[in-house]
């Protein structure tokens, strides 16, 4: 028994050990099953991402711990981190591909960013990954509302949904993620207000909501986020004032509220943000003065408050800032575009940490203190567009050795330095527009060998360009010396300037040949000078986007190199160019503006112009072009203005497809030799608002569809229409404003900025016949109508008074008959009326504007009667000789009335003989008396 007992006793620990190993085996088997499930889930993702097999080539075998982009737990081997970012590129991925992700139950980190899920909503099954702490879905092509299931991720610390197309309001379920430390919803289309409950995210360190459509005011509860270090609400639609509770965010380092509609003052509590390094409140409606407490924030490296309504002066603010003794920290201070006035602080040198100072476009006055010249760390200075006065001496620049950018434009300044003075800096950018630098060319520029941009326009410089300037040969250059009186000729070659972005010498007195240039990448403007000779072939080789050579004396032919892309705008008008235009435009499909007007060009209009699908403005007027108008021009589907007037074009007007030219707003074919009928297709161009076909040989009747021009059918007053201008994109935006000349009111009128208000039809001086269509009265917004010198017959449109905006109406020199419609008196805006030399009959309507016209408006219509003509209409009162009556009245009115009334007041004898004597002697009295008696009789007869 003892032995057995001993055996039993010895076997008991063995049994427990065996049971323990059995338990471990079961646990291990369960873990193996779990890991196998996760491995299969990952392989399902890989199989769905066939486009990313190269990136996921390591995903093979049984051990997923060695797979790239996958991280497993060191002990349990469960997948805890998965990085699927930037796998598909721009190729769309279906969300079903990642539908197996919920099997990764232990996942704490998931990154799906930089993919393209094709606008699908955020999958709701992501909410089942309840162990997630980091979820990155930025720039992944998701859209729709933010999934409410994300509210299940209670352990989430980091949520990034930025750069998607999310919309709707911020859901409350996101606000319930109380452990959240980082929330980025920027660059979406999220709307609504920031919920007041945002203050419950007490752990939040970064809140990024910029570039959305968020409205309303900043909630006061945002002051509860005491751990917040970054707050970016920029570029939304937020209104109201900055709440004072912003001062509770004592850990805040970066505050960006720019690009909203925030009003009110900057609260004084902002002085509590002692950790603040960057403050951006630009592009709002903030008013008041700069709070002095802002100057107490000694960690600030950026204060950007441009484009607000901040007023007051700078002295106190600068004084506070200068008390901070951390001179090792650089400060960028940008206050451009406000209403700050008064003088510049006298002791600017106290703020030695300034490296960028922008006070442009304010109301600063007085002189610039010499202490500015002691800011040795200053790299960028902008004082442009103020009211600063006085001279700048070498003391103003003495220690500006770090200066790279200087803009003093649009002030009343002058440079008072000796001819041998050279600045201590070597700037990249110098802008001194309208600074009274003339009349000499600034000699102190000769040591500025690092210049990238120089603007000395509108300075009254009447000098020659010195030779040393062209010898600088800057590798990168943007030059603007326009609006001066500079004279002389340019060097034959400027090819040493390897890369010129902007070259603007317009509005000067320069002459000679245009120099050879190697490369102008963006903008070339030599207009309004006296350049002569041919256009160099090399001028277009560098690929400028804007080329303005108008108003010179350029001659010879247009080189075929003009067709080299990426040219967007060409102005060669008002020169002496001759010959034919090259037929090479099929290569120039980016061209938007083409103006060759007022030259001596001849030959046919090149058919390849029809390849210019982006062309918006075509001016070939005032030349000698001949032949037919190409039908291919209907390919210019973006065309807004086509002016082919004053040429020798002949044959029919092409039957352009109105749908192809649906954007056309101005069509002028005036003063050519066009014949045939007006094609019906013209009336199918809905946007047309100026149509000028005058002075041709057109015949036939007017299409009834001329009442269908929708742009003329509405009142233009106060109507917001897209103005006729073209923006040429690039490093520098250039707005081209249209100029169109029309004949109206007997005058030659040129419209530019107000062209969008003009509506006009001029068909005068042709051979048109038939009746004027009644449909024309549908054009309620038409301002100028001229159908004179044709063969129109029949009656005037009965409802012509419906064209309520009409200012000028000319129907003269036709064969119109019948009466003048009475509705014409409803044309309250009419200032010019010419119905002369027709066959109109009857009484001329009276009232309103018609009272202002003389007989010249109706002459040549012998059967018209009534005012202002001297011909009385049947039934009018008998006519008395007006000349005799006016002479008699002028002579006797002064005394006749007195004698008349005196005759009744004396005694019977004097009264009787006074009255009878006056009656017998004065003819005007007799007439008045007879008319009086006649009027009394008529009154009694009608009682």
Secondary structure as GFF3:
##gff-version 3
##sequence-region A 1 943
A	DSSP	alpha_helix	2	48	.	.	.	ID=ss1
A	DSSP	three_ten_helix	50	52	.	.	.	ID=ss2
A	DSSP	three_ten_helix	64	66	.	.	.	ID=ss3
A	DSSP	beta_strand	70	72	.	.	.	ID=ss4
A	DSSP	beta_strand	79	83	.	.	.	ID=ss5
A	DSSP	three_ten_helix	95	103	.	.	.	ID=ss6
A	DSSP	beta_strand	109	111	.	.	.	ID=ss7
A	DSSP	three_ten_helix	124	128	.	.	.	ID=ss8
A	DSSP	beta_strand	134	136	.	.	.	ID=ss9
A	DSSP	beta_strand	143	145	.	.	.	ID=ss10
A	DSSP	three_ten_helix	148	152	.	.	.	ID=ss11
A	DSSP	beta_strand	158	160	.	.	.	ID=ss12
A	DSSP	beta_strand	165	168	.	.	.	ID=ss13
A	DSSP	alpha_helix	172	175	.	.	.	ID=ss14
A	DSSP	beta_strand	182	184	.	.	.	ID=ss15
A	DSSP	beta_strand	189	190	.	.	.	ID=ss16
A	DSSP	three_ten_helix	196	200	.	.	.	ID=ss17
A	DSSP	beta_strand	206	208	.	.	.	ID=ss18
A	DSSP	three_ten_helix	220	224	.	.	.	ID=ss19
A	DSSP	beta_strand	230	232	.	.	.	ID=ss20
A	DSSP	beta_strand	239	241	.	.	.	ID=ss21
A	DSSP	three_ten_helix	244	248	.	.	.	ID=ss22
A	DSSP	beta_strand	254	256	.	.	.	ID=ss23
A	DSSP	beta_strand	261	263	.	.	.	ID=ss24
A	DSSP	three_ten_helix	268	272	.	.	.	ID=ss25
A	DSSP	beta_strand	278	280	.	.	.	ID=ss26
A	DSSP	three_ten_helix	292	296	.	.	.	ID=ss27
A	DSSP	beta_strand	302	304	.	.	.	ID=ss28
A	DSSP	alpha_helix	315	321	.	.	.	ID=ss29
A	DSSP	beta_strand	331	334	.	.	.	ID=ss30
A	DSSP	beta_strand	341	342	.	.	.	ID=ss31
A	DSSP	three_ten_helix	348	350	.	.	.	ID=ss32
A	DSSP	beta_strand	354	358	.	.	.	ID=ss33
A	DSSP	beta_strand	363	367	.	.	.	ID=ss34
A	DSSP	three_ten_helix	370	374	.	.	.	ID=ss35
A	DSSP	beta_strand	380	382	.	.	.	ID=ss36
A	DSSP	beta_strand	387	392	.	.	.	ID=ss37
A	DSSP	three_ten_helix	394	397	.	.	.	ID=ss38
A	DSSP	beta_strand	405	407	.	.	.	ID=ss39
A	DSSP	beta_strand	412	415	.	.	.	ID=ss40
A	DSSP	beta_strand	429	431	.	.	.	ID=ss41
A	DSSP	three_ten_helix	443	447	.	.	.	ID=ss42
A	DSSP	beta_strand	453	455	.	.	.	ID=ss43
A	DSSP	alpha_helix	467	470	.	.	.	ID=ss44
A	DSSP	beta_strand	476	480	.	.	.	ID=ss45
A	DSSP	beta_strand	487	489	.	.	.	ID=ss46
A	DSSP	beta_strand	499	504	.	.	.	ID=ss47
A	DSSP	beta_strand	509	513	.	.	.	ID=ss48
A	DSSP	beta_strand	520	525	.	.	.	ID=ss49
A	DSSP	beta_strand	530	533	.	.	.	ID=ss50
A	DSSP	three_ten_helix	537	540	.	.	.	ID=ss51
A	DSSP	beta_strand	546	548	.	.	.	ID=ss52
A	DSSP	beta_strand	553	554	.	.	.	ID=ss53
A	DSSP	three_ten_helix	560	563	.	.	.	ID=ss54
A	DSSP	beta_strand	569	571	.	.	.	ID=ss55
A	DSSP	beta_strand	578	579	.	.	.	ID=ss56
A	DSSP	three_ten_helix	585	587	.	.	.	ID=ss57
A	DSSP	beta_strand	593	595	.	.	.	ID=ss58
A	DSSP	beta_strand	600	603	.	.	.	ID=ss59
A	DSSP	three_ten_helix	607	611	.	.	.	ID=ss60
A	DSSP	beta_strand	617	619	.	.	.	ID=ss61
A	DSSP	beta_strand	624	627	.	.	.	ID=ss62
A	DSSP	three_ten_helix	631	635	.	.	.	ID=ss63
A	DSSP	beta_strand	641	643	.	.	.	ID=ss64
A	DSSP	beta_strand	648	651	.	.	.	ID=ss65
A	DSSP	beta_strand	666	668	.	.	.	ID=ss66
A	DSSP	beta_strand	673	677	.	.	.	ID=ss67
A	DSSP	three_ten_helix	680	684	.	.	.	ID=ss68
A	DSSP	beta_strand	690	692	.	.	.	ID=ss69
A	DSSP	beta_strand	697	700	.	.	.	ID=ss70
A	DSSP	three_ten_helix	704	707	.	.	.	ID=ss71
A	DSSP	beta_strand	725	728	.	.	.	ID=ss72
A	DSSP	beta_strand	734	737	.	.	.	ID=ss73
A	DSSP	beta_strand	740	744	.	.	.	ID=ss74
A	DSSP	beta_strand	747	751	.	.	.	ID=ss75
A	DSSP	three_ten_helix	755	757	.	.	.	ID=ss76
A	DSSP	beta_strand	760	762	.	.	.	ID=ss77
A	DSSP	beta_strand	767	771	.	.	.	ID=ss78
A	DSSP	three_ten_helix	774	778	.	.	.	ID=ss79
A	DSSP	beta_strand	784	786	.	.	.	ID=ss80
A	DSSP	beta_strand	791	794	.	.	.	ID=ss81
A	DSSP	three_ten_helix	800	802	.	.	.	ID=ss82
A	DSSP	beta_strand	808	810	.	.	.	ID=ss83
A	DSSP	beta_strand	815	818	.	.	.	ID=ss84
A	DSSP	three_ten_helix	822	826	.	.	.	ID=ss85
A	DSSP	beta_strand	832	834	.	.	.	ID=ss86
A	DSSP	beta_strand	839	843	.	.	.	ID=ss87
A	DSSP	three_ten_helix	848	852	.	.	.	ID=ss88
A	DSSP	three_ten_helix	855	857	.	.	.	ID=ss89
A	DSSP	beta_strand	863	865	.	.	.	ID=ss90
A	DSSP	alpha_helix	882	905	.	.	.	ID=ss91
A	DSSP	alpha_helix	908	921	.	.	.	ID=ss92
A	DSSP	alpha_helix	923	941	.	.	.	ID=ss93
###
